[in-house]
């Protein structure tokens, strides 16, 4: 396998598959989520609720602004920059998809979103996974 093929697979195909998987899982979980969902947590628990779209939209915008340009760049950048762009593309896809899924996972099958405790692990795990995934892809 050539370096370019690996770069396209790890920097383009993998991030797009991760984001598509997160979107598909979000749609699958939608009926099991409370209405409204928790959008933000403060020191005393949930401090803002809203629609599922209100939770997913910021992550979708982040993916569109950060991941998609990196996906394109990872297929055209050459030389020493290639590894960094590929790693950043994969890591950002893991981060945006993972945070979305993590924030939704803590709300599955909960009747009232305001009763959900802090999503600490649901935020920490995607952060660590994004760092590890980005390093491995690079």
Secondary structure as GFF3:
##gff-version 3
##sequence-region A 1 138
A	DSSP	alpha_helix	3	8	.	.	.	ID=ss1
A	DSSP	pi_helix	9	13	.	.	.	ID=ss2
A	DSSP	alpha_helix	14	29	.	.	.	ID=ss3
A	DSSP	three_ten_helix	30	32	.	.	.	ID=ss4
A	DSSP	beta_strand	37	42	.	.	.	ID=ss5
A	DSSP	beta_strand	45	50	.	.	.	ID=ss6
A	DSSP	alpha_helix	52	62	.	.	.	ID=ss7
A	DSSP	pi_helix	63	67	.	.	.	ID=ss8
A	DSSP	alpha_helix	68	76	.	.	.	ID=ss9
A	DSSP	alpha_helix	81	105	.	.	.	ID=ss10
A	DSSP	three_ten_helix	113	115	.	.	.	ID=ss11
A	DSSP	alpha_helix	120	137	.	.	.	ID=ss12
###
